[in-house]
């Protein structure tokens, strides 16, 4: 791997969180690998800022000072970053190509754009027997403090993988021998009818549109969760939860 490729992979495997409370929580947790702390030069002196600096210094973390505008470009949310951002490298976050060969079950999100939903999905998958979650970078909610909060902290505990797009992510899983099962309310097949396979990846779609055309083309089979009382659909986070725990319910 060239120096450029190694540097690119390092930044691809990095997550930037912002906001004083989320940054405090990260710095207080020695298990979280921190690459760099970013502070706005305009931050007023306060107990919170003083603690953030002290925690970073005690862990020998690089502290970078920025103009308010520059920090906004780093956090990508100048209205809510509160003059603080941090680059972290979660121990269990990496490119899908690094998925261990012995993994047999995975959840894939296709166009889940609501941070609350993505956070709840991360929490459910992390708590379940399923190994982990694939989150394509394009078309998905950005992993930020909103997702971190909705995940109840499990963002830093679960096995999370990324790929540039849903297409590249699903193709990578196919090359690793996974059968791709898409959740679609229009399918005649029920969740219990999935084919026997040593490796299965369940694909859940967008909150309103469902699975994208790209995902539909790549799925080996579509299944639906049976619903009663003429209810047409359930929240994507609920659907992902049911699928994640299906092995314990049968």
C-alpha positions as CSV (number, residue, x, y, z in Angstrom):
1,X,0.0,0.0,0.0
2,X,1.4,3.4,-1.0
3,X,1.7,6.3,1.5
4,X,-1.1,8.0,-0.3
5,X,-3.4,5.0,0.0
6,X,-2.5,4.4,3.6
7,X,-3.3,8.1,4.4
8,X,-6.5,8.0,2.5
9,X,-7.6,4.8,4.3
10,X,-6.8,6.4,7.6
11,X,-9.1,9.3,6.9
12,X,-11.8,7.1,5.5
13,X,-11.8,5.2,8.7
14,X,-12.1,8.4,10.8
15,X,-15.3,9.9,12.2
16,X,-15.6,13.6,13.2
17,X,-17.9,14.4,16.1
18,X,-18.6,17.9,17.3
19,X,-20.2,19.7,20.2
20,X,-18.9,20.1,23.7
21,X,-20.7,17.3,25.5
22,X,-20.0,14.6,22.8
23,X,-16.3,15.7,22.8
24,X,-16.1,15.5,26.6
25,X,-17.6,12.0,26.5
26,X,-15.0,10.9,23.9
27,X,-12.1,12.3,25.8
28,X,-13.2,10.8,29.1
29,X,-13.2,7.3,27.5
30,X,-9.6,6.0,27.2
31,X,-10.7,3.2,24.9
32,X,-11.6,5.6,22.1
33,X,-8.7,6.4,19.8
34,X,-8.5,10.1,19.1
35,X,-6.6,11.5,16.2
36,X,-7.0,15.3,16.7
37,X,-9.0,17.8,18.7
38,X,-10.2,21.0,16.9
39,X,-11.0,24.2,18.8
40,X,-12.2,27.6,17.6
41,X,-10.0,30.5,18.5
42,X,-13.1,32.5,19.4
43,X,-14.2,30.1,22.2
44,X,-14.7,31.9,25.5
45,X,-12.9,30.5,28.5
46,X,-15.2,28.2,30.5
47,X,-15.0,25.1,32.7
48,X,-16.1,22.9,29.8
49,X,-13.5,24.2,27.4
50,X,-10.8,24.0,30.1
51,X,-11.7,20.4,30.9
52,X,-11.7,19.5,27.2
53,X,-8.2,21.0,26.8
54,X,-7.0,19.3,30.0
55,X,-8.3,15.9,29.0
56,X,-6.7,16.2,25.5
57,X,-3.3,17.3,27.0
58,X,-3.3,14.5,29.5
59,X,-3.7,12.0,26.7
60,X,-1.1,13.8,24.5
61,X,-3.7,14.4,21.8
62,X,-2.9,17.0,19.1
63,X,-4.9,20.2,19.6
64,X,-5.5,22.4,16.5
65,X,-6.8,25.9,16.8
66,X,-8.9,27.3,13.9
67,X,-10.9,30.4,12.9
68,X,-14.6,29.9,13.5
69,X,-15.1,29.6,9.7
70,X,-12.4,26.9,9.4
71,X,-13.8,24.9,12.3
72,X,-17.2,25.0,10.6
73,X,-15.7,23.4,7.5
74,X,-14.3,20.6,9.7
75,X,-17.5,19.9,11.6
76,X,-19.7,20.6,8.6
77,X,-22.2,22.0,11.1
78,X,-21.2,25.5,12.2
79,X,-24.5,26.1,13.8
80,X,-24.3,23.3,16.3
81,X,-20.6,22.5,16.7
82,X,-20.1,24.9,19.7
83,X,-16.6,25.7,18.6
84,X,-15.4,22.1,19.2
85,X,-14.8,19.1,17.0
86,X,-12.8,15.9,17.4
87,X,-11.5,13.3,14.9
88,X,-11.8,9.7,16.2
89,X,-10.8,6.3,14.9
90,X,-13.3,3.8,16.3
91,X,-11.7,0.4,16.9
92,X,-14.5,-1.4,15.1
93,X,-15.0,0.9,12.0
94,X,-13.4,0.2,8.7
95,X,-13.8,-0.5,5.0
96,X,-16.0,-3.5,4.1
97,X,-13.0,-5.1,2.4
98,X,-11.7,-5.7,5.9
99,X,-14.7,-7.8,7.0
100,X,-13.4,-11.0,8.7
101,X,-13.9,-14.1,6.6
102,X,-15.7,-15.9,9.4
103,X,-18.6,-13.4,9.5
104,X,-21.9,-15.0,8.5
105,X,-24.5,-12.3,9.0
106,X,-24.6,-8.6,8.4
107,X,-27.1,-5.7,8.1
108,X,-26.8,-3.2,5.2
109,X,-28.5,0.2,5.2
110,X,-29.5,1.6,1.8
111,X,-30.2,5.3,1.8
112,X,-31.2,5.6,5.5
113,X,-30.9,9.4,5.8
114,X,-32.5,10.1,9.2
115,X,-29.8,10.3,12.0
116,X,-32.3,9.1,14.6
117,X,-33.1,6.0,12.6
118,X,-29.5,5.3,11.8
119,X,-28.5,5.6,15.4
120,X,-31.3,3.3,16.5
121,X,-30.3,0.7,13.9
122,X,-26.7,0.9,15.1
123,X,-27.9,0.3,18.7
124,X,-30.1,-2.7,17.7
125,X,-27.4,-4.4,15.5
126,X,-24.7,-3.9,18.2
127,X,-27.0,-5.5,20.8
128,X,-28.0,-8.4,18.5
129,X,-26.3,-11.7,17.4
130,X,-25.6,-10.1,14.0
131,X,-21.9,-9.3,13.5
132,X,-22.3,-5.7,12.3
133,X,-23.6,-3.0,10.0
134,X,-22.5,-1.7,6.6
135,X,-23.2,2.0,6.1
136,X,-22.3,3.3,2.6
137,X,-20.9,6.9,2.8
138,X,-22.9,8.2,-0.2
139,X,-26.7,8.4,0.4
140,X,-26.6,7.6,4.2
141,X,-27.0,9.9,7.1
142,X,-23.6,11.3,8.2
143,X,-22.3,9.8,11.3
144,X,-22.4,12.7,13.7
145,X,-23.4,13.6,17.3
146,X,-27.1,13.1,16.4
147,X,-26.4,9.5,15.3
148,X,-24.1,9.0,18.3
149,X,-26.8,10.1,20.7
150,X,-29.5,8.0,19.1
151,X,-27.2,5.0,19.3
152,X,-26.9,5.5,23.1
153,X,-23.1,5.3,22.8
154,X,-23.1,2.0,20.9
155,X,-21.6,3.8,17.9
156,X,-18.2,3.3,19.5
157,X,-18.9,-0.3,20.5
158,X,-20.4,-2.0,17.4
159,X,-18.8,-3.4,14.3
160,X,-19.4,-0.8,11.6
161,X,-18.2,-0.9,8.0
162,X,-18.3,1.6,5.2
163,X,-18.1,1.6,1.4
164,X,-18.2,4.5,-1.0
165,X,-21.6,3.6,-2.4
166,X,-24.4,1.0,-1.9
167,X,-23.3,-0.5,-5.2
168,X,-19.7,-1.0,-4.2
169,X,-20.6,-2.3,-0.8
170,X,-23.1,-4.9,-2.1
171,X,-20.6,-6.0,-4.8
172,X,-17.9,-6.5,-2.1
173,X,-20.3,-8.7,-0.1
174,X,-21.1,-10.8,-3.2
175,X,-17.4,-11.4,-3.8
176,X,-17.2,-12.6,-0.2
177,X,-19.9,-15.2,-0.8
178,X,-22.9,-13.4,0.9
179,X,-26.5,-13.9,-0.2
180,X,-28.2,-10.5,-0.3
181,X,-31.7,-10.5,1.1
182,X,-33.6,-7.2,0.6
183,X,-36.6,-6.2,2.8
184,X,-39.5,-5.1,0.6
185,X,-43.1,-4.8,1.7
186,X,-44.3,-5.8,-1.8
187,X,-42.5,-9.2,-1.8
188,X,-44.6,-12.4,-1.7
189,X,-41.8,-14.1,0.3
190,X,-41.9,-13.9,4.1
191,X,-38.8,-13.3,6.3
192,X,-39.0,-16.9,7.6
193,X,-38.7,-18.1,4.0
194,X,-35.2,-17.0,3.4
195,X,-33.0,-19.5,1.5
196,X,-30.4,-21.5,3.4
197,X,-27.0,-19.9,3.1
198,X,-23.8,-19.8,5.1
199,X,-23.5,-16.1,4.7
200,X,-26.5,-13.6,4.6
201,X,-26.6,-9.8,4.4
202,X,-30.0,-8.2,5.0
203,X,-30.5,-4.9,3.1
204,X,-33.0,-2.3,4.6
205,X,-34.0,0.7,2.5
206,X,-34.8,4.4,2.8
207,X,-37.4,5.6,5.2
208,X,-40.0,6.5,2.5
209,X,-38.7,5.1,-0.8
210,X,-37.6,1.7,0.4
211,X,-34.8,-0.1,-1.5
212,X,-33.0,1.8,-4.3
213,X,-33.0,0.4,-7.8
214,X,-29.3,-0.3,-7.4
215,X,-29.9,-2.4,-4.3
216,X,-32.9,-4.2,-5.9
217,X,-30.8,-5.3,-8.9
218,X,-28.2,-6.8,-6.6
219,X,-30.4,-8.6,-4.1
220,X,-30.7,-12.3,-4.5
221,X,-34.1,-12.4,-3.0
222,X,-36.7,-10.0,-1.5
223,X,-38.7,-10.8,1.7
224,X,-41.2,-8.9,3.8
225,X,-42.1,-8.8,7.5
226,X,-45.7,-10.0,7.9
227,X,-47.8,-7.1,9.3
228,X,-51.3,-7.3,10.8
229,X,-54.4,-5.0,10.9
230,X,-53.8,-3.6,7.4
231,X,-50.6,-1.8,8.6
232,X,-48.6,-1.2,5.4
233,X,-45.2,-0.6,6.8
234,X,-43.1,-0.1,10.0
235,X,-40.2,2.2,10.7
236,X,-36.9,1.1,9.1
237,X,-35.2,1.0,12.6
238,X,-37.9,-1.4,13.8
239,X,-37.5,-3.6,10.7
240,X,-33.7,-3.7,11.2
241,X,-34.2,-4.7,14.8
242,X,-36.6,-7.5,14.0
243,X,-34.2,-8.9,11.4
244,X,-31.2,-8.5,13.7
245,X,-32.8,-10.6,16.4
246,X,-34.6,-13.1,14.1
247,X,-32.4,-16.0,15.1
248,X,-33.5,-15.6,18.7
249,X,-37.2,-15.4,17.8
250,X,-37.4,-18.6,15.8
